[in-house]
Amino acid sequence: MQVRFIAPGETHVLRQQVLRPGQSLAQMEWPKDHAPGSFHLGMEANGQFCAIASFIPEGNPLVGGLMPLRLRGMATAPAHQGAGLGSALLRFGLEQARRQGNDLVWCHARERAVPFYARLGFLAQGPLFPVAGIGIHQLMHLQL
């Protein structure tokens, strides 16, 4: 499977299935999905997206950066988890961020995903915190 750039709308089904099953498909359109400097990545199997990630230009004063990107909506379909798709997707996205001049990528990682991001070099910042209706998260960042 290869990583490729996709349109924001192509992330919606997997966003809903994996990350926000209690929300409608219409709610999967997120602020800054279409902002200049944003990009969306996907991997397909059997004609359906099995892994996605979105990188949007957004800062966070807790982690800094002159040209930061926020990683949002990273998801792998349950049947494909543990196969390295997320790592491949994230590595591709980080390389694209470097190419476009971004100096930092940050995210709100679900508590169970913290070890995944840590293995790829992300650092935890501050305490764990709740996100209403979703669960416990950790602010993480990677200097590029």
N, C-alpha and C positions, 0 to 999 in steps of 0.2 A: 504494500500500500504506500502511496505517495502523499505527502502533504501538499496541499494546493490552496491558493487564495480563493475565498468564496465570498458571496454577497451576504450582508448581514441577515437577510431573511432566511438564508439557508441554515442558519444556526438555530432557528426557533424551535423546531420539533425536538431536537436533542436537548436544548436548554430546558424545555418544559418536561420532557420525560425524566431526565436525570436530576436536574437542579431545582425545578419549581413545579412539581406535579400538581400542587394545589392551585395553581394559577392558570388562567386561560392562555391560549396560544397568542391572542392579541397582546397580552401583557409581556410577551417575550421580546418586544421591540423596546430596547433600552436607550436612555439618553446617551448621546454621543456615538451611537452605532455608525452614523454616517458622517461624523466629524472629520475634517481634514486631518490626515495623519493616522487615522484609525485603520486597522486591517483585521480581517477575519480569516481563520484557517480551518481547514477540514480534511478529513481522511474518509474515504468511502470503502465499503465492502458490500458487494451484491446490490449496487445502485442506491444504497442508503448511507447517510453519514453515520459513522461509528465513533468519531472523535472530532471535537471542535474546540476552538479557543478564539477569543476576541481580545484585541489590544487597542486601547483607546487613549487618546491624549488627555490625561487627567493627573494632576498633582496631588500630593498628600503632604501637608506640612510636617508630619511626624517623620518622614523619610527623606524629604528634600528632592534634589535633582533639578537640573536646569531645563531638561527636556524629558520629563518622565512619561511613562506609559503605565496605564493600569491594565493588568490582565484580569479579564472578567469572563465568566461563563465557560470556563474550561470544563469539558465533560467528555467522558468516554462511556459508550453504551455498556451496560453490565456484562453482556456476552463477550466483550472485547477487553475488559479490564485485566490488567496484569500481563498484557502482551507487549508492553513497551510503546504503545501508540501515544500515550500522553507525553512521555519523555521525548519522542521524536517530534511531536507537535510543538512542545515548548522550546526545544533546541532550535527548531526552524524559526519560531517566532522571535526568539532572542537574537538570532543572527539578523533577521529582518530589521529588528529594532536598532541594532548597531548600524546597519547599512543606511538607515534613514536618519541617523544622528542622535537617537535617544541615548540618554546616559544612565537611566534607571528604569527598572520595571518593578512594580509593586502589586500586591493583591491582598484580598481578604481570603485567606485559605481556611477551608473547613478544618476543624480540629483533626479529623482522620487523615487529611491530606498534608498536614504539616511535615511528616517525614519525607514524603515525595518531593516537596519543594526544597527541603533542606538538602537532600541528596544532590540536587541540581544547583546548589550554591546559594539559595535564598536564605536570608537571615531573619529570624523572628524579631519583632519590635513590640515592646510593651506586653501587657497582660492579654490573656484570652478574653473575648467579649462575646455577648450574645447578639445574634441577628434575629429579630422577631420572625417567627414562623419558619426559620431555616435551621438554626442551631448555633453552636459555639464556633467562633472563628479566631484566627490569629492574623494580625497584620504582618506581612512578610515582604522583603524587598531584596533586589539584586542590583548591585552597581555594575554597569556595563563597561 
